[in-house]
Amino acid sequence: MSYTEKWWKHAVVYQVYPRSFQDSNGDGIGDLKGIIQRLDYLKELGVDALWLSPVCKSPQDDNGYDISDYQDIDPMFGSMEDMEQLIAEAKKRNIRIILDLVLNHSSDEHRWFQEAKKSKDNPYHDYYVWRDGEEGIYPNDMDSVFGGSAWEWVPELKQYYFHQFSVKQPDLNWENPKVRREIYSMILWWMEKGVGGFRLDVIDQIAKDPDLKITNNGPKLHEFIRELSHETFQKGDLITVGEAWGADTERAKLYSNPDGSEFSMVFQFEHIGLDQQEGKEKWDTAPLPLVKLKAVLAKWQKELYGCGWNSLFWNNHDLPRIVSRWGNDEKYRVESAKMLAALLHGMQGTPYIYQGEELGMTNVCFADIGEYQDIEIRNMYKERMEAGYKKEDIMESIYARGRDNARTPMQWSAAENAGFTTGNPWIGINPNYTDINAESELANPDSVFHYYQKLIQLRKEHSVFVDGEFELLMEEDEQIFAYTRTDADTKLLVCANFSDKEAECPILKEWDDAETLIRNYKNDCQSGRMRPYEAVIKVM
């Protein structure tokens, strides 16, 4: 299959956060059988692949991103038989299953680490990153992402182990070829099971060098990835996407090289950090500079054209809901949700829809910190309270940026617990589920759901969405986000008012006679003017 014919270039991927999607047994936690029950809904939406956040066996210190057995399913989600049934049932509906693999670190409860702790001579000791030292005197001053030192003392060994994330997530030592072999055989085992691809968590951190304080983009990163791909992914017709917070366009050309030597694509996050205060943490928010957002997205569109591939996303399990973040989740919730969808799906790349995004689900504002489940939120709250921040300011940051915004249960109906569970949900449900839910969206032909469904269909009908060259228009305009996509015989205009005020848009006059493929208001806009959050895609 040639690069241009790769199925994933024409695909739309839907991300499921399993514990919050659908509970089948009343324990308050979503599971694999619940996902199977909802496959027809996903087929109706039109998606081609489901990316599942981790379902492997885990103590759940970091919601499954701490894996204790890569070749077993965590009992909270079901059994390996359930996983095999999910792969089979999804295949019947032409939907592929994408597994989330965490290869930078394991759980401290993984048998490798349990062995590694026994002695320095244990064959598994070198599966992890250790440094000699004295208790209380760290090898260096590196901090973990979740707060505190990145080094943890093991008294029986008189050594520290390195963990970039939670203390229960020791980093794997990719310098050790035995570790790499174990990983490859595990991936091939899953490929035999029939999975359609992999999302690779924080993959740009596997080549770390803690002595030099290098975490991402280490010197051997691409050497490791090319070996990984050669030994595994290239033996099947898979979609592979690496999470790479440290990626720029030059690195992304390596990751997504058309020769298939690394991945299909990466998630890059340059656009995601634009609304935080410079030099501060993600909790320190700032207004979104639209001109900068346009420039960043245009750069990725232009620089990867013909020599790489983009992942297109606004949301995931780590990010707040986009309609609350960059749209207007009150007066213009429906319009802005559709506008953001049109902008994203009109670009070149593979679009990712995060569960509930297609309903216009919003952020949640729990009144008390005790209602939040996320380790990152709890650690930040504790640190900032101790540092003397005002409680209301901390809570506002959590309302804007907390990961639990994405993790409240999927809103299926106006019934009790939003149709998610008959039990007590593991995390609170957004109270607006009585208004915003799949049942009412499916019944309304003008809903956000039907708009996403149509966008997905348009990508399949018009090759310009896949192949067309991108050109940004009105670059300096602070309200309008407009661009064209052009191939040999078709020109497409995507035009959106990214604000809650009317906007002048002279470019639309030139397209007055063009066919409208999709719009987010019932009637066409006035020539040259756009209503709040209005979006239109035209073709000529």
N, C-alpha and C positions, 0 to 999 in steps of 0.2 A: 504493500500500500504506500503510495507516495505521500509526501508530507502534506500537500494541499488537500489530500483526501482523508486525512486522519479524522476519525469520527468525532473526536473531542473538539475539533475546531468548529463543528456545527452544533455542538451539544450545549445544553443548559444544565447546570448542576444545582441540586437542592441540598442544603446542609441540614441534617437532623441532629439535634442535641438530645440523645435518646432518653435521658432521665426526665426530660420535660415535654416529650412529644405525645405519647399516648400510653397510659397504664392499662394493662389487660387483666391484672389480677387483684386490683384493689389495695395494693400496699402503698400507694401514693407516689410510686416511682415509675416513670415510663420504662418500657422494655421492648425487646425485639418482637414479641407477639403483637404488641401494640402497633409497632411500625407496619407489620404485615397487614393488620386490620385497615390501615390507612393507605395502602398502596394504590387503590383505585382512585382515591382523591389526588394522589401525586401524578397518576397517569392522566387524569382529567386536566390537571394543570399543564401537563405536556413536557415535564422534565425527562432528561435522558439518564441521569445518574444521581444516586444518593450518597452523599458523603456523611458517614456516621462519625460523630465525635467518639472518643475511645470507648469500646465495650469489652476490652480484654480484662482479665482478672486483675483486681487492684484494691488496695486498702482505702482508696478514695480520699487520700489526703489532699489531692489537687484535682478532684472531679475526674479521676480516671487517667489523668496524664502522668500517673505514677504506676507503671505496669509491673505486676508481680509475676505474670505468666503470659507471654505473648501468644501462646497457643491454646488458650482456654478463654471462655467467656465468663465475665463476672456474674455470679449467681443473681445479683439484683436485676440483671438484664435478661436472664434466661440461661439457656444451655447451648452447647455447640450444635445440637440438633435444630434448635430454633434459628441459629445463624445459617445453617445449611438450607433450612426451609425459606428463610428470607431471601437468600441468594437465588434460590430456584423460583420463588413466586415473583420476585422482581424481574427476573429474566423473561418470564412469560409475558410481562408487560413492557418488554424492551427497555428495562431500567437496569443499569449496572450499579453494583454496590462498591463504594470507595471506602476503604478502611483508613482510619487515622493511626499512623504509626509514630511512636515516640522512641526515637533511636539515639537521642542525645544522652538520655539518662534512663535508669530503671527505678523501680521502687526499692527501698531498703529491705523490703520483704521478699524480693526476688531471690530465688535459691542461689544465684551467682553471688549476690552480695552477702548472703548468709554464710556462704563458704569463704568469701574473700576476707571476712572479719576474723576468721578462725586463726590464721597465722600468716606471716609474710611469705611463708613457703608454700601456702596453699595454691594449687594451679589456677584458682579463680581470683587470687589476690590482684593480679595485674589486669583484670577486667575493668578495674576502676582507677581513679586518679588519686594517688596517695603522696603525702609528703611527711618526712620525719619532722619532729619538733618537740616542743615542751608545752605542757598544758597551760593555756592562758596566753601563750605567745604564738600568734597565728603566723603561718608561712608568709603572708602579706596582708594588705588591708582591703582585699577585694570583698565586696558585699554581694549577697545574693539578691536576685530580682525581688523576692518577697520580703526583703528586710533582714538585717543582721549579717554576720559574717558568712562568707561562702565556704568556710572551713569548719569541719566538725571533728572534734577530738574523739578518738577511740582509745580509752585507757589501756585496754589489754594489749594493744599493738604499739602504743606510744607513737601513734601516727594520726595525722589529720586526713580526712577525705574531702574532696572538692565537690560542691553542689551549687550549680548556678541558680537553682530554684529552691524548693523546700528542702529542709534538712532530711526529709524522707525520700529525696530524689537524687541519689548519688550519680554523678556524671560517669558515663561509660568511657573507657579508654580506647578510642579508635586507633591509636598507634599500635595496638596489639592485634595482629592478624587473626588470632583465634576469635576475638570478639566479632570481627567483621564476618568471619566464616559462619559463626552462630547466627548472626543477623540475616545473612543471605539464605541460609537453609530455611530459616523461619519464613522469610518472604516467599520463597518458592513453594513452601507448604501451603501458604494462603492462596497463591496463584493456582495451585492444583485444586483448591476448594472452589475456584470459579469467581473470585473477586475481580472487579473490573478496573481497579486502580488503587492508588494510595495517596493520601495527603501526609506529608512528612513534617512533623512538628519541629519547630526551631532547628531546622536542618543545617542552617548556616553556622551553628555553634558546635558541631561535632569535632571540628579541628582546633579546639581550644588549646591555648598554651598559658596555663595559669601563672607560670613563673614570669612571663612577659606581660601578664595581665591582658592577654588576647582572649576574647570569648568568641565573637563572630568573625567570619572571613579569615580564619587562620590560614597559614601558608599552604597547608596540604588539603584544604577544603575541596577543591575541584578534582584533585587526584582521587580522594576518597569517593566522591560522588560518581565520578566516571567508572570507577571499579564497581561500585554498588549497582549502577545502571547496567553495566555490561554483564554482571553475574546474575542479575534478576530481571529487571523491567524489560530489557530488550528481548527477553525470551517469550514475551506475550504482547498482545495488542491492548496496552493499558493507558489510562490517563494517570499522570503523576504530577503532583503539585507540591513544591516545597514552600514552607513558611520561612521567609527570609527578611526579617526586619532590617537587616543591614544591606539589602540589595540596592544597587543603583542600576542605571540602564546598561552600562557596560557589563556588569556582572550578570544581569538578567539575560544578556545575549549568550553568555556561556551556559547558564542554567537551562535556557529554552532553545538551544541551538537546533536548527531544523534537522541536523544529522541524527538527532535522538540520543546523543552521547550522554546526556544528563537527565533532565526531566522534560515533561511536556511544557511546563510553565512554573512560575513561582508567584506566591503572594508577596507583593511589595507594599509598603505602608507609607510611602512618602506623602500621599494625599491625606492620610489618616491623622498625621500630627499637626496639621495646619491650624487647628483651632485651639492650640494650647500656647501658653505664654512661653516666649523664647527662653531656652535655658532652664525651664522649670519642668515639673513632673506633669503627667497626663491629667492630674487632678486640678491643675491650675489652668482654667479655661480662658479662652480669648475668642472674640468674634471671628467667624470664618472669613478670611480674605478671598472673595470669589475670584478676583483677577489672578491670584496666586494658584488657586485650585485649578482654574482653567489651564494655566501655564504648565502645571505639574502633569495633569492628565494628558495634555497635548504632547508634552515631551515624550511620555511613555508610548503614546500612540505612534508618533513620528519615528522615534529612534529604534523601535522594535519591528517596524514595518518591513516585512520580507526577510528578516534575519532573527526573529524571535517570536514570542507569543505572550499576550497579556492575559492575566486573570482580572476579571471585572467584578468588584464587590464594593458594597457600602457597609455591610453588616457581617458579623460572625459571632461566635459564642463568647468572644473577648471584648466585643465592642457594644456601645449603646445603640439603641434603635435609631435608624437613620432619619425617620420621620420626626422624631423628637429632637434629634441632633441638628440637622441641617434643613429640615422642613418646618412645618407649623402643625403641631399635633392637636390643635384645637380647632380654630375656625376653618382652616384650610387643610385639614388632615388628609382628606381623600385626594384633593388636587395636588398637594405637595408630594404625597406618596407616589402618585402616578408620574409626576414630573421627574422625580429622582430615578424612577424606573426607566423612563424613556431615555434620559441622558445616558444611563449606564448601558442599557441593552443596545443602544445605537452604535456603540464603539466597537472597535475590533478586539477580539479576545473571547474567552469563555466566561459567560456570566454565571455568577453564583448567587443563589437566592437563599437567604437564611430563614429557617422556619418562622412563619408568622409575618415575614416581610411582605408576602403577597396578600396579606390581610390589612396591612397598614398598622400592625401592632406597635404600641408605644412603650416608652420608658415607664417604670413604676416608681412610686415614691412611698416606700415603707416609712412609717413614723418612727420606728425604733431600730437601732443598730442590731438588736437581737434577732430581727426578722431576716437579716442578710446572712447568707450561707457562705459567701465566697471568702476564701482565705486572704486574698489580696485586699479586699475591702476591710476586713476585720483588722488586719495588720496596719493598714494605713490609718484607720480610725484611732487605734491605740497609740500609734506613733505621734499623730497630730494632736491628740488630746494631751499627751505628755509634753508636747512642745508648746502647748499654750494656745493652740488655735481655738476659735469659738466653735462650739458644737454645731450651731446652725450653718456655719460656713462649711464645715466638714460634710454635713449631710447634703448641702447643695452640690458639693463636688461629687458625692456618691450618686445623687439623683442624675447628674449630667453624664458621669463617666463610668459608673460601677458596672462590672461584668454581669451582675445579677439582673440588670435590665434586659439582657438577652436570654436569661435562663428561667424566667417565669414560665409556667406551663402554657403550652399551645392552647389557643382559645377556639375550641371546636364548636361550641354552641352556648346558648344563654342558660342552659340547664346548670344544676349545681356543679361547682368546681369546673365550670366551663366545658363539661363533657370529657375532661382529661382523666379523672379518676373517680371511683365510687368511694375511695378511702380518704385519708388525710394527706393532702399533697405535701411533698418534701420541702417545698418552698411556696410562699404565698402566691396566689393568683392575682393578676392585675384586675382591680375592681371594675375596669371598663369592659370586661368580657361580655356583659349583657348587651352592649352596643356593638362591640367589635368581635366578630366570631365567624368561623368558616361557614356555618349554616346560613347566616343572613347574607354573607358575601356571595355564596353560590346562588342564592335566590334572586339576587339583584344584578341585572345585566350590565349596570353601570359601575359595578364594584371595582375595588382595587384588584381583587382576584381575577376578574374577567379581563382587566387591562393587562395584567402580567401574562395571562393565558394567550392573549392576542399578540403581545410582543414576542413570546416564544414561537408562536406560529409564523410570524413575519420573518424571523430569522431563518426558518426552514424554507420559506417560499422565495426569498430574495437573496441571491448569493452575494450581493453588494454588502450585506451586513457582515459577511465572513471575510470577503476579499478586498473590499473597497479601501482606497487610500483616504486618510483622515486629513482634514484641513480645518483649523480653528478660525472662526470668524469673530469680528467685533471683540478683539482680544482685550481691550482696555475697558470695555463696558462693565459697570459694576452691578448690573441687574441681569443682563442677557447672557446666557451660555448657549452658543450656537456653533454648529460645525457641519461640514459636508463629508460624505463618504462617496468616493467615485471609483467605479471600475470601467471596463472597456465600453459598456453600453448603458450604464445606469448612473444617475446622480441622485443622492439622498440628502435631504436637509433635516437635521435635528435641531429644533429651536425651543428654548425654554426660558421662561422668566423665573429666575432663582430668587424671587423676593415676594413680599406680601403687598407690593404697590404696583399699580399699572406701569408699563414700560413701553417706551418707543422702540420699535424694531424695524428699521427701514428695509432690512434684508428680506423680510416677508413679502414686501410689495413685489419684489422680483420673482417671487414664487407663487403669486396669486393664482396662476392658471395651472399649477402643478397638482397632481393627485395627492389627496391627503390619505396617508396610510392609517394613521391613528392620531387621536387627539384626546385631551383629558377634560374638555368642556363639551357639553352636548352640541353646541353650535360652533361654527368656525369663528375664529377671531376676526376683529376688524382689520382691514388692510393696514399693516404697519404698526399695529398696537397689540400689546399682550396684557391679558388680565393677570391678577396675582397667581403665581405658580402655574401659569399656563404652559403647556407643552404641546408641540405638534411635530409629527414626522411626515415629510412630504417627499415625493419621488417624481423625477422627470427623466 
